Amino acid sequence: SRQATPREKDGPATMVVKTEKCAFSEYNVYPGHGMRMVRRDGQPVTLGGSKTKSMMLQRMKPSKLQWTQGWRRLNKKMQVDTTVKKRTRKTTKFQRAIVGASLEDLKKKKTQKPHERSAQREAALREVKERNKAKKAASKKSEGGAKGKAFQKTKGFGKGATGGKQR
């Protein structure tokens, strides 16, 4: 019995044929077939045969001729590769603790009813006001009998722009 060569193991060898597309009809043009024409602008154009060359020289539109791929594409006669829209994953919200507040505290505040929240805010404001009052009272007590700051007599300085060069 004969041993299989490495190429035969993969299956039958396929020959690669370099084909070009006809500039007019968009059909494949195999090696040894068709013709090349150089346009006035210097661009080489591959044509499938005399028919396509004739039509191109007559300035016919490929989309108007039924036998061209352009017409078939426009009139939906062939399967055009439809691009499937890539699905995007829906972003999921994720709660994280903030510096100074744990996750449990945040969840409690979220589930609180609005009237509870406003009552809590008012209580906090009252507390701050009371603290400020206590501070003021303490500062007045420490000042004693002195009546504010002793004003320094100045010779008209600090009264605003008086005299001098005006702009």
C-alpha positions in Angstrom: 0.0 0.0 0.0 1.1 3.5 -0.8 1.7 6.1 2.0 -0.2 9.5 1.8 2.0 12.5 1.3 1.6 15.4 3.8 -0.3 17.4 1.1 -2.9 14.6 0.6 -3.6 14.3 4.3 -5.1 17.8 4.3 -7.4 16.9 1.4 -7.3 17.6 -2.3 -4.9 20.4 -3.2 -6.7 23.5 -4.4 -5.1 25.8 -6.9 -5.2 29.5 -6.3 -6.2 31.5 -9.3 -5.7 35.2 -9.2 -8.8 36.8 -10.7 -9.7 40.4 -11.2 -13.0 42.2 -11.3 -14.3 43.7 -14.5 -14.6 47.5 -14.0 -17.9 47.6 -15.8 -19.9 44.4 -15.0 -18.0 43.4 -11.8 -17.8 39.8 -12.9 -14.6 37.8 -12.3 -12.0 38.0 -15.1 -9.7 34.9 -15.1 -6.1 34.9 -16.3 -5.9 34.9 -20.1 -9.3 36.4 -20.6 -10.6 40.0 -20.9 -8.6 43.0 -21.8 -6.9 46.0 -20.2 -7.6 49.5 -21.2 -5.8 52.6 -19.9 -8.2 55.5 -19.1 -7.4 59.1 -20.1 -6.4 59.8 -16.5 -3.8 57.0 -16.7 -5.7 54.5 -14.6 -5.6 50.9 -16.0 -9.0 49.3 -16.2 -9.7 45.5 -16.5 -12.7 44.6 -18.8 -14.4 41.3 -19.2 -14.7 41.4 -23.0 -15.6 43.4 -26.1 -19.2 43.8 -24.9 -18.1 45.5 -21.6 -15.5 47.6 -23.5 -18.1 48.7 -26.0 -20.6 49.7 -23.3 -17.9 51.6 -21.4 -16.9 53.6 -24.5 -20.6 54.4 -25.1 -20.6 55.8 -21.5 -23.4 53.4 -20.5 -24.3 53.2 -16.8 -23.8 49.6 -15.5 -26.7 50.1 -13.1 -29.1 50.6 -16.1 -28.1 47.2 -17.8 -29.8 44.1 -16.4 -26.9 41.8 -16.9 -24.4 43.7 -14.7 -23.8 43.1 -11.0 -24.5 46.8 -10.4 -28.1 46.4 -11.7 -28.6 43.2 -9.7 -27.4 44.9 -6.5 -29.7 48.0 -7.0 -32.7 45.8 -7.7 -32.0 43.5 -4.8 -31.5 40.4 -6.9 -28.5 39.2 -5.0 -27.8 38.5 -1.4 -25.8 41.5 -0.1 -23.8 40.9 3.1 -25.9 42.6 5.8 -23.9 43.8 8.7 -25.4 42.6 11.9 -25.4 45.3 14.6 -23.1 44.4 17.4 -25.0 44.1 20.6 -23.8 46.3 23.4 -24.0 45.0 26.9 -26.3 47.0 29.2 -24.2 48.7 31.9 -25.2 47.6 35.4 -25.2 50.1 38.2 -22.9 49.2 41.0 -23.1 50.9 44.4 -19.8 51.5 46.2 -19.0 53.0 49.6 -17.8 56.6 49.6 -15.1 57.9 52.0 -16.8 58.7 55.3 -19.9 56.7 54.6 -20.3 52.9 54.5 -22.5 51.1 52.0 -25.1 50.3 54.7 -25.4 54.0 55.5 -25.9 54.9 51.9 -28.6 52.2 51.5 -30.4 53.5 54.6 -30.4 57.1 53.3 -31.7 55.9 49.9 -34.7 54.0 51.5 -35.5 56.9 53.8 -38.7 58.8 53.2 -38.5 62.5 52.1 -40.1 63.9 55.2 -37.7 61.9 57.5 -34.8 63.2 55.4 -35.9 66.9 55.7 -36.5 66.5 59.5 -33.0 65.1 59.9 -31.6 68.0 57.9 -33.4 70.6 60.0 -32.1 69.0 63.2 -28.6 69.1 61.9 -29.0 72.8 61.0 -30.4 73.6 64.5 -27.4 71.8 66.1 -24.9 73.8 63.9 -26.7 77.1 64.8 -26.6 76.3 68.5 -22.9 75.5 68.3 -22.2 78.8 66.6 -24.2 80.7 69.3 -22.2 79.0 72.0 -18.9 79.9 70.3 -20.0 83.6 70.0 -21.0 83.6 73.7 -17.7 82.1 74.7 -15.7 84.7 72.6 -17.7 87.6 74.1 -17.0 86.3 77.6 -13.3 85.9 77.0 -13.1 89.5 75.6 -14.3 90.9 78.8 -15.1 94.6 79.2 -13.1 95.8 76.2 -15.3 97.5 73.6 -14.3 95.9 70.3 -11.1 96.8 68.6 -9.2 100.0 69.5 -9.3 102.2 66.4 -6.0 103.5 65.2 -5.9 107.1 64.1 -4.8 107.5 60.5 -4.1 110.5 58.4 -6.8 109.8 55.8 -5.2 106.5 54.6 -7.5 103.6 53.9 -10.5 105.9 53.0 -10.4 104.8 49.3 -8.9 106.5 46.4 -8.3 110.1 47.5 -5.9 112.3 45.7 -3.0 110.9 43.6 -2.8 110.3 40.0 -6.1 109.5 38.3 -6.3 107.0 35.4 
